[in-house]
Amino acid sequence: MKRTEFRFFDRLRVRWAEIDAQKIVFNAHYLMYFDTAVAGYWRALALPYAQTMESLGGDLYVRKATVEYHGSARYDDQLEIGMRCGRIGNSSLLFEGAVFRGDEPLINGELVYVFADPHTQTSRPVPQSLRDVLQGFEAGQGMVDVRVGGWEELGREASAIRTAVFVEEQRIPAEMEWDVADASCVHAVAYNRFGLPLATGRLLQHVPGVAKIGRMAVSQSLRGSGVGRHVLEALMKAARARGDREVLLHAQSSAAPFYSRAGFAPRGPEFEEAGIPHIEMVRAL
C-alpha cells in the first residue's frame, strides 16, 4: 500500500515497552496500532463511537484480523498508521491499514467487523446512514457542518455542550458560565453528519473593530479531531464579515497550543479565570 491510498493517518512514537528481545516492535503490538488508528478514524468522521453505535442500535465486532509483515519498527521510530474503509458489505465492514516509517511501508493489515445487535451479537445490515458517512469520508467530503446564528436558534445545543464541558467536566460554577451576553452574541455550533452537536463558541464585540471569541468548547470524545478549528474559523469569518480588524480571546493555558496553530499570539502575563490559568491571545483578521 502507498501513503496516497489513505486519507487518514494516526501518528505515534514507538515506546520501549513495545519492543521485544530482538529489539524490534513485538508483532502483536501492530494490532494495537491498527485498533488505535481505527479509534482515530471515527474521530476523523466526527462520530463519537459509543454514542453513534447506541443511536444506530448496534455495535461492531471483530470477525477477522490479519497482519502482513514487510519490515520492522524499532524503539523511538515515528510511525504513521494509515486507515481506510475498504469495503462495506451487507453487515460487514473491511478496514485496511498500513504502518509507515516516513514513506517506507512496514506492515499491512485488515480488520473485518460485523455490525450486530449488542445484546444477541447477531448480525444486522449496516445502516445506510453509516454507510453514507464512511463512503463520503473516503470520497473526500467534509464531516462537519458549522451553523452560525443567534442564541434563540443555537442556544439549546450550545448550552448542552458548555454545560458538559465547563460545568460538569471542569467544575466551573454554573452561575459563572451563563451571562446576559449570550443573548446578543453570535454563536457557532458544529454538527456531524448525523446532526449531533459537537462543539460551540461565541463572538462578541470587545471594542469597535476588535472581536472577542469565547466559550469555546468541544465534546470530550472529539477533541483533537479538528472540529474545534472549524468553529474557530467560522467565528473569525463572521468577525471579518462585520468589519473587525482583530480578534482576541482568553485561552485556557492548556489550550494555548491549539490557538497558536490557528495564528494567535499570546499577549500579556498568565492570569486566572474561574480558578483556571488563562492567557490572552490575539490575531489580526
C-alpha positions as CSV (number, residue, x, y, z in Angstrom):
1,M,0.0,0.0,0.0
2,K,1.0,3.6,-0.7
3,R,0.5,6.6,1.5
4,T,-1.6,8.2,-1.2
5,E,-4.2,5.5,-0.7
6,F,-5.1,6.9,2.7
7,R,-6.9,10.0,3.8
8,F,-6.5,9.4,7.5
9,F,-3.3,8.8,9.5
10,D,-2.7,8.2,13.2
11,R,0.7,9.1,14.4
12,L,2.7,7.5,17.2
13,R,6.2,7.0,18.5
14,V,7.4,3.5,19.4
15,R,7.7,3.1,23.2
16,W,10.3,1.0,25.0
17,A,7.6,-1.3,26.3
18,E,6.6,-2.3,22.7
19,I,9.9,-3.8,21.6
20,D,11.0,-7.4,22.2
21,A,14.2,-9.3,22.7
22,Q,15.1,-8.8,19.0
23,K,14.9,-5.0,19.7
24,I,12.0,-4.6,17.2
25,V,8.3,-4.0,17.8
26,F,6.7,-7.2,19.1
27,N,4.5,-8.5,16.3
28,A,1.2,-8.4,18.3
29,H,1.5,-4.7,19.0
30,Y,0.8,-3.9,15.4
31,L,-2.8,-5.0,16.0
32,M,-2.9,-2.5,18.9
33,Y,-1.6,0.2,16.5
34,F,-4.3,-0.6,14.0
35,D,-7.0,-0.7,16.7
36,T,-5.9,2.7,17.9
37,A,-5.9,4.1,14.4
38,V,-9.5,2.9,14.0
39,A,-10.5,4.9,17.0
40,G,-8.8,7.9,15.5
41,Y,-10.6,7.2,12.2
42,W,-14.0,7.5,14.0
43,R,-13.0,10.9,15.4
44,A,-12.0,12.0,11.8
45,L,-15.6,11.1,10.8
46,A,-16.7,13.4,13.7
47,L,-18.5,10.3,15.2
48,P,-18.3,9.7,18.9
49,Y,-18.1,5.9,18.7
50,A,-20.2,4.7,21.7
51,Q,-22.9,7.4,21.2
52,T,-23.1,6.7,17.5
53,M,-23.4,2.9,17.9
54,E,-26.1,3.3,20.5
55,S,-28.1,5.6,18.2
56,L,-27.8,3.0,15.4
57,G,-29.0,0.2,17.6
58,G,-25.9,-1.9,17.1
59,D,-22.2,-2.3,17.5
60,L,-19.1,-3.5,15.7
61,Y,-17.5,-6.8,16.5
62,V,-14.2,-8.0,15.0
63,R,-14.7,-11.1,12.9
64,K,-11.2,-11.4,11.4
65,A,-7.8,-9.7,11.8
66,T,-4.8,-10.3,9.6
67,V,-1.4,-8.7,9.6
68,E,1.3,-9.0,6.9
69,Y,4.9,-8.1,7.9
70,H,7.3,-6.5,5.4
71,G,9.7,-4.7,7.8
72,S,10.3,-3.9,11.5
73,A,9.8,-0.8,13.5
74,R,12.2,-0.1,16.3
75,Y,12.3,1.9,19.5
76,D,11.7,5.6,19.1
77,D,10.6,5.3,15.4
78,Q,8.0,7.8,14.5
79,L,5.3,5.9,12.7
80,E,2.1,6.8,10.8
81,I,-0.7,4.3,10.6
82,G,-2.9,4.8,7.6
83,M,-6.5,3.6,7.9
84,R,-9.4,3.4,5.5
85,C,-12.7,1.7,5.0
86,G,-12.0,-0.5,2.0
87,R,-15.3,-2.3,1.6
88,I,-18.8,-2.3,3.0
89,G,-20.8,-5.5,2.7
90,N,-24.4,-6.2,3.8
91,S,-23.4,-6.5,7.5
92,S,-19.6,-6.3,7.4
93,L,-17.0,-3.5,7.2
94,L,-13.5,-4.1,6.0
95,F,-10.9,-1.7,7.3
96,E,-7.5,-1.7,5.7
97,G,-4.4,-0.3,7.5
98,A,-0.7,0.2,6.8
99,V,2.2,1.2,9.0
100,F,4.6,3.7,7.5
101,R,8.0,4.9,8.7
102,G,8.3,8.0,6.5
103,D,7.4,6.8,3.1
104,E,8.5,3.2,3.8
105,P,5.6,0.7,4.3
106,L,6.4,-1.7,7.1
107,I,3.1,-3.5,7.8
108,N,-0.2,-4.1,6.1
109,G,-3.3,-5.2,8.0
110,E,-7.0,-5.9,7.6
111,L,-9.8,-5.8,10.2
112,V,-13.2,-7.2,9.3
113,Y,-16.0,-6.0,11.6
114,V,-19.6,-7.2,11.7
115,F,-22.4,-4.8,12.6
116,A,-24.5,-6.7,15.1
117,D,-27.2,-6.5,17.8
118,P,-25.2,-5.7,21.0
119,H,-27.5,-8.0,23.1
120,T,-27.5,-11.1,20.9
121,Q,-24.4,-10.4,18.8
122,T,-26.4,-11.5,15.7
123,S,-25.6,-9.6,12.5
124,R,-27.6,-6.7,11.2
125,P,-27.4,-4.8,7.9
126,V,-25.0,-1.8,8.1
127,P,-27.3,1.2,8.4
128,Q,-27.5,3.4,5.3
129,S,-26.7,6.5,7.3
130,L,-23.4,4.9,8.5
131,R,-22.7,3.7,5.0
132,D,-23.1,7.2,3.6
133,V,-20.7,8.7,6.2
134,L,-18.0,6.2,5.5
135,Q,-18.3,6.5,1.8
136,G,-18.4,10.2,2.0
137,F,-15.3,10.5,4.1
138,E,-13.3,8.2,1.7
139,A,-14.6,10.4,-1.2
140,G,-13.1,13.5,0.4
141,Q,-16.3,15.0,1.7
142,G,-16.4,17.2,4.8
143,M,-17.7,15.6,8.0
144,V,-18.7,18.7,9.9
145,D,-21.3,21.4,9.3
146,V,-20.9,24.6,11.3
147,R,-24.0,26.8,11.8
148,V,-23.7,30.4,12.9
149,G,-26.6,32.3,14.4
150,G,-28.2,33.7,17.5
151,W,-29.0,32.2,20.9
152,E,-32.6,31.7,20.0
153,E,-31.5,29.4,17.1
154,L,-28.5,27.7,18.6
155,G,-28.7,28.2,22.3
156,R,-30.1,24.7,23.2
157,E,-27.2,22.9,21.6
158,A,-24.6,25.4,22.7
159,S,-25.9,25.3,26.2
160,A,-25.7,21.4,26.4
161,I,-22.1,21.4,25.2
162,R,-21.0,24.1,27.5
163,T,-22.7,22.5,30.5
164,A,-21.0,19.2,29.8
165,V,-17.5,20.8,29.3
166,F,-17.4,23.7,31.7
167,V,-19.8,22.9,34.4
168,E,-19.6,19.1,34.7
169,E,-16.1,18.4,33.5
170,Q,-14.2,21.5,34.6
171,R,-16.5,22.1,37.6
172,I,-16.9,25.8,36.8
173,P,-19.8,27.1,38.9
174,A,-22.9,27.4,36.7
175,E,-23.6,31.0,37.8
176,M,-20.2,31.9,36.3
177,E,-20.9,30.2,33.0
178,W,-24.1,32.0,32.0
179,D,-24.3,35.7,31.4
180,V,-26.5,38.2,29.6
181,A,-24.0,38.5,26.7
182,D,-25.3,35.2,25.3
183,A,-28.5,36.9,24.1
184,S,-26.6,39.3,21.9
185,C,-23.6,37.2,20.8
186,V,-23.0,35.5,17.5
187,H,-22.9,31.7,18.3
188,A,-21.4,28.8,16.3
189,V,-22.2,25.1,16.7
190,A,-20.6,22.3,14.8
191,Y,-22.7,19.3,13.9
192,N,-21.7,15.9,12.5
193,R,-23.4,14.1,9.6
194,F,-25.9,12.6,12.0
195,G,-26.9,16.1,13.2
196,L,-25.2,15.6,16.6
197,P,-23.8,18.9,18.1
198,L,-20.1,18.5,18.9
199,A,-18.6,21.9,19.6
200,T,-19.5,25.5,20.1
201,G,-18.1,29.1,20.6
202,R,-19.4,32.6,20.6
203,L,-18.4,36.0,19.2
204,L,-19.0,39.4,20.8
205,Q,-17.8,43.0,20.2
206,H,-14.9,43.8,22.6
207,V,-14.4,47.4,21.3
208,P,-15.1,48.8,17.9
209,G,-13.1,46.9,15.3
210,V,-12.0,44.2,17.8
211,A,-13.9,41.0,18.2
212,K,-13.7,38.6,21.2
213,I,-14.2,34.9,20.9
214,G,-15.2,33.0,24.0
215,R,-16.9,29.9,25.4
216,M,-15.1,27.6,23.0
217,A,-16.0,24.1,24.0
218,V,-15.6,20.7,22.2
219,S,-17.2,17.4,23.4
220,Q,-14.6,15.4,25.1
221,S,-14.5,12.4,22.7
222,L,-14.0,14.7,19.7
223,R,-11.0,16.7,20.9
224,G,-8.1,16.5,18.6
225,S,-10.4,15.8,15.6
226,G,-10.3,19.3,14.1
227,V,-13.9,20.1,14.9
228,G,-12.9,22.9,17.3
229,R,-10.9,24.5,14.4
230,H,-14.0,24.5,12.3
231,V,-15.9,26.5,14.9
232,L,-13.0,28.9,15.4
233,E,-12.7,29.6,11.7
234,A,-16.5,30.2,11.4
235,L,-16.4,32.8,14.2
236,M,-13.4,34.5,12.6
237,K,-15.2,34.6,9.3
238,A,-18.2,36.2,11.0
239,A,-15.9,38.8,12.6
240,R,-14.3,39.7,9.2
241,A,-17.7,40.0,7.6
242,R,-18.8,42.7,10.1
243,G,-15.5,44.6,9.6
244,D,-13.5,43.7,12.6
245,R,-9.7,44.0,12.1
246,E,-8.5,42.0,15.1
247,V,-9.8,39.1,17.3
248,L,-8.8,38.3,20.8
249,L,-9.6,35.5,23.3
250,H,-8.8,34.3,26.7
251,A,-7.4,30.9,26.2
252,Q,-7.1,28.3,28.9
253,S,-3.3,27.9,29.1
254,S,-3.6,24.2,28.3
255,A,-5.3,25.1,25.0
256,A,-2.8,27.8,24.0
257,P,-1.0,25.5,21.5
258,F,-4.3,24.9,19.7
259,Y,-4.8,28.7,19.2
260,S,-1.1,29.2,18.3
261,R,-1.6,26.8,15.4
262,A,-4.5,28.9,14.3
263,G,-2.3,32.0,14.1
264,F,-3.0,33.5,17.6
265,A,-0.1,35.0,19.6
266,P,0.0,35.5,23.4
267,R,-0.3,39.0,24.9
268,G,0.5,39.7,28.5
269,P,1.1,37.5,31.5
270,E,-0.9,34.4,32.5
271,F,-3.9,35.1,34.8
272,E,-6.7,33.1,36.4
273,E,-10.4,33.0,35.4
274,A,-12.8,30.7,37.3
275,G,-9.7,29.2,39.0
276,I,-8.2,28.1,35.7
277,P,-4.9,29.5,34.2
278,H,-5.6,31.6,31.1
279,I,-3.6,33.7,28.6
280,E,-4.8,36.5,26.4
281,M,-4.2,35.7,22.7
282,V,-4.7,37.9,19.6
283,R,-4.7,37.6,15.9
284,A,-5.2,40.1,13.0
285,L,-8.0,39.4,10.7
